[in-house]
Each structure stands twice: as structure tokens, then as C-alpha cells.
Amino acid sequence: MHDKMWEWLDEFPGQIEHAAKLGEDWDLDGLERPESIAFLGIGGSAIGATLVSDLYRQQLNCPVVVSRGDQPPSWLGKGHLAVAISYSGETKETLTSYRRALEKGASGISISSGGSLAALAQERNLPHLLIAGGMAPRAALGYTSLPLIHVLQKLNVIPSADLALDATRRLLESLRVEWGDRAGAGAGVARRLIAHLPILVGAGFTCSIARRFQAQLAENAKAVSILFEIPEALHNLVETVDIKLADTLNPIAVYLEDPDGPEEWRALLKNVRTTFQGAGIEGVVVSAQGDDDLTKLFSLVHKTDWISYHLAKLKAVDPLTIPIITALKEKTSHQ
């Protein structure tokens, strides 16, 4: 018998399809193309916006930012669009940020499974996308990412184009079997991470996937990891890579790789691997699959999600519960 987190991961290919259909059917005809867009969210409800904005960075024809916290960008007012994303609909910081943006005259739309965010949308007659409830926010990534692509397309912020959903789902169905198996590839990578400090290496669009992976390792496996984003880390963090680091922290590099990515990114990644190997840091490569960027992105997301799940099981920790986060939220709510 499988636990709830396993079931959500196993059902993720179907979630992708359902989420895309919800986004496609969302009526946004009353909105005009904004001067800029700010996605307002935090934690598992914000990472989808990060993935989408990074994936389409070269196609955006207006500024798009992801704003975490209770203060929206200072310029977010009339003529600009605030998109509030809170899976539960009760995220305090997101609700506060959204209300402040609306007070400054920004247009607003929102996504949640209900809660105060849905009630606010109804009260102010603002577009709201109601998504499936009953999940951990980090397991609902399809619902908090794919509709955002349709938002960008409908507002003419990126070119309209059919999404490669059939190819994405077919690949994810295959990966679900291979990487979900406790004797499969995902569990194999997880075993490599035991008793190590993972260094998550991303380049280009895989940097946002590395950020997602870091959060999944923390929440699912209760594991600390280091984010190594190329090219940023080549101007600071790389200076810490030496034999002493390997001796003290027992690190292992996880390279999130797009084999068909730009030559400059692949060359930088190769140089980083050589540097790490010279410092005695072992590594494992997790590669994107697919013929288009959307499929590649979700292939890496699905693989790394399974790795975090298997690592939790190997450590004998519950991948579903987040007791420290829950306790801190409860304490904060009473202050």
C-alpha cells in the first residue's frame, strides 16, 4: 500500500493534462495586455511561476517577475497585473500582497483551491481559477504552473502556440514507472545522496528546477542541500570548492543537465564537473528528456520529485508531514 505523496506523484501526468485544460478554459476576455505582470506567491505555490517565467524568458514582451512575501513591487499599480497564487487560498503573505496591489490600482486575477483568496475574488468580481484541493501545495505543481502559460498567451505576453501536452504526458507516464519504482532510477540516485550534502547544479532553465529540487529535498526528505546556479555560482560559490569542503561536508554534486541545451551552458557545466572532480567531489547526472522545452522541464521536475521521495523513504522520514513548518505557521498566526 502506497502513501499519499506516492499517489500524488504517480498521478502527476494526469494532473498536467487537467491543469492545462483548466488554464485553457479560463475566461480572461475582460483583461488587456498589461505593462507588466507580478506573480504573487510563496513556497510551493510560487515555484510554478518561477519555472514558467524562466522557461519563457526569451519570449516575454513585457516585464514578468515573481514576488514572494507580503509587499508587492512598488510599481505594481494601474496598468499592471497582479496574479496571486496560493494553493490553499489562505497564505497570509500572498493575501496581504494581493490586497495591497489591488489597493494601488493593479488589475488582479488569482488561483487557489478555495479559501480566502477565492472569497476575495468573488467579493471584488475578479477572475479566479479554482483548482483541485486536498493536496500538499508542492504536489500540485501542474495546477500552479500550466494555467500561467495560458495567462501569458491570452494576454499576448508570449506567442500563442499549442503546448506539447501529449508528448509531455506520454514521457511522464514512462518516467512515473521507471523513477517511481523502489528499485528504479530515482531510488538509485537517492541512495547516492544518503549521508552526503547534495550540491544541486543547474544551468540556464534548469536553475529553476534546481530551486524546486532543493525545496523538495527539504520538505519531503528533510535534507539540506546547496544551490549552485550557473553562471551566478561561478562568481562566488565556486570559490568554496576544494578538498577541505569534500573532507568536511562529504558533498555530492547533482548535475541537472539539458543534453540539447546551448553549447555555452554545456561547456560551463563540463568545466564545473571537472573542477568538482578535481576537489574530490563525486557527482551524478540527471538529464532532461523530450523534444521541446516544456517536456524537458517537466521531465526533470518529475525525476527530481521522485528522488526526493525515495530519499525520504531511505531516511525513514515522512515525505508528507512538515511539522516544523506547520508549528511555525501556527505560532505566527497567533502573534
TAGIPE-V559978 format. One record per pair of residues at least 12 apart in sequence whose C-alpha atoms are under 10 Angstrom apart, sorted by sequence separation. I is the first residue (numbers start at 1). J is the second residue. If there is no record, write none. Layout:
I|J / I|J
//
This chain:
53|65 / 98|110 / 109|121 / 118|130 / 131|143 / 150|162 / 213|225 / 214|226 / 257|269 / 287|299 / 288|300 / 53|66 / 84|97 / 85|98 / 108|121 / 130|143 / 131|144 / 150|163 / 200|213 / 214|227 / 256|269 / 286|299 / 287|300 / 288|301 / 39|53 / 50|64 / 84|98 / 114|128 / 129|143 / 149|163 / 200|214 / 213|227 / 255|269 / 286|300 / 288|302 / 49|64 / 50|65 / 67|82 / 82|97 / 83|98 / 84|99 / 113|128 / 114|129 / 199|214 / 211|226 / 255|270 / 288|303 / 49|65 / 50|66 / 67|83 / 82|98 / 108|124 / 109|125 / 110|126 / 111|127 / 112|128 / 113|129 / 114|130 / 131|147 / 198|214 / 210|226 / 211|227 / 287|303 / 49|66 / 50|67 / 63|80 / 64|81 / 66|83 / 67|84 / 82|99 / 84|101 / 108|125 / 109|126 / 110|127 / 111|128 / 112|129 / 113|130 / 114|131 / 146|163 / 210|227 / 211|228 / 255|272 / 286|303 / 48|66 / 49|67 / 83|101 / 99|117 / 108|126 / 109|127 / 110|128 / 111|129 / 112|130 / 113|131 / 114|132 / 129|147 / 210|228 / 211|229 / 255|273 / 286|304 / 47|66 / 82|101 / 98|117 / 107|126 / 108|127 / 109|128 / 110|129 / 111|130 / 112|131 / 113|132 / 114|133 / 198|217 / 210|229 / 253|272 / 254|273 / 46|66 / 81|101 / 82|102 / 107|127 / 108|128 / 109|129 / 110|130 / 111|131 / 112|132 / 113|133 / 207|227 / 253|273 / 46|67 / 70|91 / 72|93 / 80|101 / 81|102 / 89|110 / 95|116 / 99|120 / 112|133 / 113|134 / 207|228 / 208|229 / 46|68 / 69|91 / 70|92 / 71|93 / 72|94 / 89|111 / 90|112 / 95|117 / 98|120 / 102|124 / 113|135 / 207|229 / 69|92 / 70|93 / 71|94 / 77|100 / 78|101 / 82|105 / 83|106 / 88|111 / 89|112 / 90|113 / 94|117 / 206|229 / 207|230 / 253|276 / 42|66 / 69|93 / 70|94 / 72|96 / 73|97 / 76|100 / 77|101 / 78|102 / 81|105 / 82|106 / 83|107 / 84|108 / 85|109 / 86|110 / 87|111 / 88|112 / 89|113 / 90|114 / 91|115 / 92|116 / 113|137 / 205|229 / 206|230 / 207|231 / 252|276 / 253|277 / 36|61 / 37|62 / 38|63 / 39|64 / 40|65 / 41|66 / 42|67 / 43|68 / 68|93 / 69|94 / 70|95 / 71|96 / 72|97 / 76|101 / 77|102 / 78|103 / 80|105 / 81|106 / 82|107 / 83|108 / 84|109 / 85|110 / 86|111 / 87|112 / 88|113 / 89|114 / 90|115 / 91|116 / 92|117 / 95|120 / 112|137 / 198|223 / 199|224 / 200|225 / 201|226 / 202|227 / 203|228 / 204|229 / 205|230 / 226|251 / 228|253 / 251|276 / 35|61 / 36|62 / 37|63 / 38|64 / 39|65 / 40|66 / 41|67 / 42|68 / 43|69 / 68|94 / 69|95 / 70|96 / 71|97 / 72|98 / 75|101 / 76|102 / 77|103 / 78|104 / 79|105 / 80|106 / 81|107 / 82|108 / 83|109 / 84|110 / 85|111 / 86|112 / 87|113 / 88|114 / 89|115 / 90|116 / 91|117 / 197|223 / 198|224 / 199|225 / 200|226 / 201|227 / 202|228 / 203|229 / 204|230 / 225|251 / 227|253 / 228|254 / 35|62 / 36|63 / 37|64 / 38|65 / 39|66 / 40|67 / 41|68 / 42|69 / 67|94 / 69|96 / 70|97 / 71|98 / 72|99 / 73|100 / 74|101 / 77|104 / 78|105 / 79|106 / 80|107 / 81|108 / 82|109 / 83|110 / 84|111 / 85|112 / 86|113 / 87|114 / 88|115 / 89|116 / 90|117 / 196|223 / 197|224 / 198|225 / 199|226 / 200|227 / 201|228 / 202|229 / 203|230 / 204|231 / 225|252 / 226|253 / 227|254 / 228|255 / 260|287 / 261|288 / 34|62 / 35|63 / 36|64 / 37|65 / 38|66 / 39|67 / 40|68 / 41|69 / 42|70 / 69|97 / 70|98 / 71|99 / 72|100 / 73|101 / 76|104 / 77|105 / 78|106 / 79|107 / 80|108 / 81|109 / 82|110 / 83|111 / 84|112 / 85|113 / 86|114 / 87|115 / 88|116 / 89|117 / 90|118 / 195|223 / 196|224 / 197|225 / 198|226 / 199|227 / 200|228 / 201|229 / 202|230 / 203|231 / 225|253 / 252|280 / 253|281 / 254|282 / 255|283 / 256|284 / 257|285 / 258|286 / 259|287 / 260|288 / 33|62 / 34|63 / 35|64 / 36|65 / 37|66 / 38|67 / 39|68 / 40|69 / 41|70 / 68|97 / 70|99 / 71|100 / 72|101 / 75|104 / 76|105 / 77|106 / 78|107 / 86|115 / 88|117 / 89|118 / 194|223 / 196|225 / 197|226 / 198|227 / 199|228 / 200|229 / 201|230 / 202|231 / 203|232 / 251|280 / 252|281 / 253|282 / 254|283 / 255|284 / 256|285 / 257|286 / 258|287 / 259|288 / 260|289 / 38|68 / 40|70 / 67|97 / 70|100 / 71|101 / 72|102 / 74|104 / 76|106 / 77|107 / 86|116 / 87|117 / 88|118 / 89|119 / 113|143 / 193|223 / 199|229 / 203|233 / 246|276 / 250|280 / 251|281 / 252|282 / 253|283 / 254|284 / 255|285 / 256|286 / 257|287 / 258|288 / 259|289 / 260|290 / 40|71 / 75|106 / 76|107 / 86|117 / 89|120 / 112|143 / 202|233 / 250|281 / 251|282 / 252|283 / 253|284 / 254|285 / 255|286 / 256|287 / 257|288 / 258|289 / 260|291 / 40|72 / 72|104 / 85|117 / 86|118 / 111|143 / 112|144 / 201|233 / 247|279 / 250|282 / 251|283 / 252|284 / 253|285 / 254|286 / 255|287 / 256|288 / 257|289 / 258|290 / 260|292 / 261|293 / 39|72 / 40|73 / 84|117 / 111|144 / 242|275 / 243|276 / 246|279 / 247|280 / 260|293 / 38|72 / 49|83 / 231|265 / 234|268 / 238|272 / 241|275 / 242|276 / 243|277 / 245|279 / 246|280 / 247|281 / 38|73 / 230|265 / 241|276 / 242|277 / 243|278 / 244|279 / 245|280 / 246|281 / 258|293 / 49|85 / 111|147 / 241|277 / 242|278 / 243|279 / 244|280 / 245|281 / 246|282 / 260|296 / 38|75 / 48|85 / 111|148 / 231|268 / 238|275 / 241|278 / 242|279 / 243|280 / 259|296 / 38|76 / 46|84 / 230|268 / 231|269 / 234|272 / 238|276 / 241|279 / 242|280 / 243|281 / 258|296 / 36|75 / 37|76 / 45|84 / 46|85 / 230|269 / 233|272 / 241|280 / 242|281 / 257|296 / 258|297 / 36|76 / 45|85 / 46|86 / 241|281 / 35|76 / 36|77 / 44|85 / 45|86 / 46|87 / 89|130 / 35|77 / 37|79 / 38|80 / 39|81 / 40|82 / 41|83 / 42|84 / 44|86 / 45|87 / 109|151 / 230|272 / 258|300 / 35|78 / 36|79 / 37|80 / 38|81 / 39|82 / 40|83 / 41|84 / 42|85 / 43|86 / 44|87 / 45|88 / 85|128 / 87|130 / 88|131 / 213|256 / 257|300 / 34|78 / 35|79 / 36|80 / 37|81 / 38|82 / 39|83 / 40|84 / 41|85 / 42|86 / 43|87 / 45|89 / 83|127 / 84|128 / 85|129 / 87|131 / 210|254 / 256|300 / 34|79 / 35|80 / 36|81 / 37|82 / 38|83 / 39|84 / 40|85 / 41|86 / 42|87 / 83|128 / 87|132 / 88|133 / 210|255 / 256|301 / 33|79 / 34|80 / 35|81 / 36|82 / 37|83 / 38|84 / 39|85 / 40|86 / 41|87 / 45|91 / 87|133 / 88|134 / 210|256 / 32|79 / 33|80 / 34|81 / 87|134 / 88|135 / 209|256 / 32|80 / 33|81 / 34|82 / 43|91 / 46|94 / 87|135 / 88|136 / 256|304 / 32|81 / 42|91 / 45|94 / 87|136 / 88|137 / 197|246 / 206|255 / 207|256 / 31|81 / 41|91 / 42|92 / 87|137 / 196|246 / 206|256 / 207|257 / 41|92 / 42|93 / 86|137 / 87|138 / 198|249 / 205|256 / 206|257 / 41|93 / 42|94 / 197|249 / 198|250 / 199|251 / 200|252 / 201|253 / 202|254 / 203|255 / 205|257 / 206|258 / 40|93 / 41|94 / 87|140 / 196|249 / 197|250 / 198|251 / 199|252 / 200|253 / 201|254 / 202|255 / 203|256 / 204|257 / 205|258 / 40|94 / 41|95 / 87|141 / 195|249 / 196|250 / 197|251 / 198|252 / 199|253 / 200|254 / 201|255 / 202|256 / 203|257 / 204|258 / 39|94 / 40|95 / 195|250 / 196|251 / 197|252 / 198|253 / 199|254 / 200|255 / 201|256 / 202|257 / 203|258 / 206|261 / 40|96 / 41|97 / 87|143 / 195|251 / 196|252 / 197|253 / 198|254 / 199|255 / 200|256 / 201|257 / 202|258 / 205|261 / 40|97 / 41|98 / 87|144 / 195|252 / 196|253 / 204|261 / 40|98 / 86|144 / 193|251 / 194|252 / 203|261 / 204|262 / 39|98 / 85|144 / 193|252 / 203|262 / 38|98 / 85|145 / 192|252 / 193|253 / 204|264 / 40|101 / 193|254 / 203|264 / 204|265 / 192|254 / 203|265 / 204|266 / 38|101 / 85|148 / 202|265 / 203|266 / 83|148 / 189|254 / 203|268 / 45|111 / 203|269 / 45|112 / 202|269 / 38|106 / 83|151 / 201|269 / 37|106 / 37|107 / 38|108 / 39|109 / 40|110 / 37|108 / 39|110 / 201|272 / 34|106 / 201|273 / 34|107 / 138|212 / 32|107 / 31|107 / 31|108 / 138|215 / 139|216 / 31|109 / 138|216 / 28|109 / 138|219 / 206|287 / 138|220 / 199|281 / 206|288 / 200|283 / 199|283 / 201|285 / 198|283 / 216|301 / 220|305 / 223|308 / 220|306 / 221|307 / 222|308 / 213|300 / 217|304 / 220|307 / 221|308 / 64|152 / 205|293 / 209|297 / 213|301 / 216|304 / 217|305 / 220|308 / 221|309 / 223|311 / 208|297 / 209|298 / 212|301 / 213|302 / 216|305 / 219|308 / 220|309 / 221|310 / 222|311 / 223|312 / 48|138 / 51|141 / 192|282 / 193|283 / 206|296 / 210|300 / 213|303 / 214|304 / 215|305 / 216|306 / 217|307 / 218|308 / 219|309 / 220|310 / 221|311 / 222|312 / 45|136 / 46|137 / 47|138 / 61|152 / 192|283 / 193|284 / 205|296 / 206|297 / 209|300 / 210|301 / 213|304 / 214|305 / 216|307 / 217|308 / 220|311 / 221|312 / 44|136 / 45|137 / 46|138 / 48|140 / 49|141 / 52|144 / 53|145 / 60|152 / 192|284 / 205|297 / 209|301 / 212|304 / 213|305 / 216|308 / 217|309 / 220|312 / 221|313 / 223|315 / 44|137 / 45|138 / 48|141 / 52|145 / 56|149 / 60|153 / 64|157 / 208|301 / 212|305 / 213|306 / 215|308 / 216|309 / 219|312 / 220|313 / 221|314 / 222|315 / 43|137 / 44|138 / 45|139 / 47|141 / 48|142 / 51|145 / 52|146 / 55|149 / 62|156 / 63|157 / 206|300 / 210|304 / 213|307 / 214|308 / 217|311 / 218|312 / 221|315 / 43|138 / 44|139 / 45|140 / 46|141 / 48|143 / 49|144 / 50|145 / 51|146 / 52|147 / 53|148 / 61|156 / 62|157 / 189|284 / 206|301 / 209|304 / 213|308 / 217|312 / 221|316 / 222|317 / 30|126 / 31|127 / 44|140 / 45|141 / 48|144 / 49|145 / 52|148 / 53|149 / 56|152 / 60|156 / 61|157 / 62|158 / 189|285 / 221|317 / 222|318 / 30|127 / 44|141 / 47|144 / 48|145 / 49|146 / 52|149 / 60|157 / 61|158 / 189|286 / 220|317 / 221|318 / 222|319 / 28|126 / 29|127 / 45|143 / 46|144 / 47|145 / 48|146 / 49|147 / 59|157 / 60|158 / 61|159 / 220|318 / 221|319 / 28|127 / 45|144 / 46|145 / 48|147 / 49|148 / 53|152 / 59|158 / 60|159 / 219|318 / 220|319 / 221|320 / 27|127 / 28|128 / 44|144 / 45|145 / 48|148 / 49|149 / 52|152 / 58|158 / 59|159 / 186|286 / 219|319 / 220|320 / 222|322 / 26|127 / 27|128 / 56|157 / 57|158 / 185|286 / 218|319 / 219|320 / 220|321 / 221|322 / 26|128 / 27|129 / 56|158 / 217|319 / 219|321 / 220|322 / 26|129 / 56|159 / 216|319 / 219|322 / 25|129 / 26|130 / 218|322 / 219|323 / 219|324 / 23|129 / 219|325 / 22|129 / 22|130 / 23|131 / 22|131 / 39|148 / 19|131 / 18|131 / 19|132 / 18|132 / 175|289 / 189|303 / 190|304 / 193|307 / 37|152 / 189|304 / 193|308 / 186|302 / 190|306 / 191|307 / 15|132 / 172|289 / 186|303 / 189|306 / 190|307 / 194|311 / 171|289 / 172|290 / 185|303 / 186|304 / 189|307 / 190|308 / 193|311 / 194|312 / 33|152 / 171|290 / 186|305 / 187|306 / 188|307 / 189|308 / 190|309 / 191|310 / 192|311 / 23|143 / 33|153 / 37|157 / 186|306 / 187|307 / 190|310 / 191|311 / 194|314 / 195|315 / 19|140 / 22|143 / 23|144 / 26|147 / 33|154 / 34|155 / 36|157 / 168|289 / 185|306 / 186|307 / 187|308 / 189|310 / 190|311 / 193|314 / 194|315 / 19|141 / 20|142 / 23|145 / 24|146 / 25|147 / 28|150 / 32|154 / 33|155 / 34|156 / 35|157 / 168|290 / 180|302 / 185|307 / 186|308 / 187|309 / 188|310 / 189|311 / 190|312 / 19|142 / 20|143 / 23|146 / 24|147 / 28|151 / 31|154 / 32|155 / 33|156 / 34|157 / 167|290 / 168|291 / 172|295 / 176|299 / 179|302 / 180|303 / 186|309 / 187|310 / 188|311 / 190|313 / 191|314 / 15|139 / 16|140 / 18|142 / 19|143 / 22|146 / 23|147 / 24|148 / 26|150 / 27|151 / 31|155 / 32|156 / 33|157 / 167|291 / 168|292 / 171|295 / 175|299 / 179|303 / 182|306 / 186|310 / 187|311 / 190|314 / 191|315 / 15|140 / 16|141 / 17|142 / 18|143 / 19|144 / 20|145 / 21|146 / 22|147 / 23|148 / 24|149 / 25|150 / 26|151 / 29|154 / 167|292 / 168|293 / 170|295 / 171|296 / 175|300 / 178|303 / 179|304 / 180|305 / 181|306 / 186|311 / 190|315 / 15|141 / 16|142 / 17|143 / 19|145 / 20|146 / 21|147 / 23|149 / 24|150 / 28|154 / 29|155 / 164|290 / 168|294 / 169|295 / 172|298 / 176|302 / 179|305 / 180|306 / 184|310 / 187|313 / 8|135 / 12|139 / 15|142 / 16|143 / 19|146 / 20|147 / 23|150 / 24|151 / 27|154 / 28|155 / 164|291 / 167|294 / 168|295 / 171|298 / 172|299 / 175|302 / 176|303 / 179|306 / 180|307 / 183|310 / 187|314 / 8|136 / 11|139 / 12|140 / 14|142 / 15|143 / 18|146 / 19|147 / 20|148 / 22|150 / 23|151 / 26|154 / 164|292 / 167|295 / 168|296 / 171|299 / 172|300 / 175|303 / 178|306 / 179|307 / 182|310 / 12|141 / 13|142 / 16|145 / 17|146 / 18|147 / 19|148 / 20|149 / 21|150 / 24|153 / 163|292 / 164|293 / 165|294 / 166|295 / 168|297 / 169|298 / 172|301 / 180|309 / 181|310 / 5|135 / 8|138 / 9|139 / 12|142 / 16|146 / 20|150 / 24|154 / 163|293 / 164|294 / 165|295 / 168|298 / 169|299 / 172|302 / 176|306 / 180|310 / 4|135 / 5|136 / 8|139 / 9|140 / 15|146 / 16|147 / 23|154 / 163|294 / 164|295 / 168|299 / 172|303 / 175|306 / 179|310 / 182|313 / 4|136 / 7|139 / 8|140 / 163|295 / 182|314 / 5|138 / 6|139 / 5|139 / 20|163 / 20|165 / 17|165 / 57|205 / 146|294 / 16|165 / 17|166 / 55|204 / 56|205 / 16|166 / 54|204 / 55|205 / 17|168 / 54|205 / 55|206 / 13|165 / 16|168 / 17|169 / 53|205 / 54|206 / 16|169 / 52|205 / 54|207 / 55|208 / 15|169 / 51|205 / 54|208 / 13|168 / 14|169 / 51|206 / 53|208 / 54|209 / 13|169 / 16|172 / 51|207 / 52|208 / 142|298 / 12|169 / 13|170 / 51|208 / 141|298 / 13|171 / 14|172 / 50|208 / 51|209 / 13|172 / 14|173 / 49|208 / 50|209 / 12|172 / 13|173 / 48|208 / 51|211 / 141|301 / 11|172 / 12|173 / 13|174 / 47|208 / 48|209 / 50|211 / 51|212 / 10|172 / 11|173 / 13|175 / 47|209 / 50|212 / 10|173 / 13|176 / 12|176 / 47|211 / 48|212 / 10|175 / 11|176 / 47|212 / 10|176 / 46|212 / 139|305 / 9|176 / 10|177 / 138|305 / 44|212 / 47|215 / 10|179 / 43|212 / 10|180 / 9|180 / 44|215 / 43|215 / 44|216 / 6|180 / 44|219 / 139|320 / 138|320 / 136|320 / 135|320 / 136|321 / 5|220 / 56|293 / 92|329 / 55|293 / 56|294 / 91|329 / 55|294 / 92|333 / 52|294 / 55|297 / 51|294 / 52|297 / 51|297 / 51|298 / 51|301 / 16|298 / 13|298 / 12|298 / 13|302 / 12|302 / 10|302 / 9|302 / 9|305 / 10|306 / 9|306 / 6|306 / 9|309 / 5|306 / 6|309 / 5|309 / 6|310 / 5|318 / 6|319 / 5|319 / 6|320 / 3|318 / 4|319 / 5|320 / 3|319 / 4|320 / 5|321 / 3|320
//
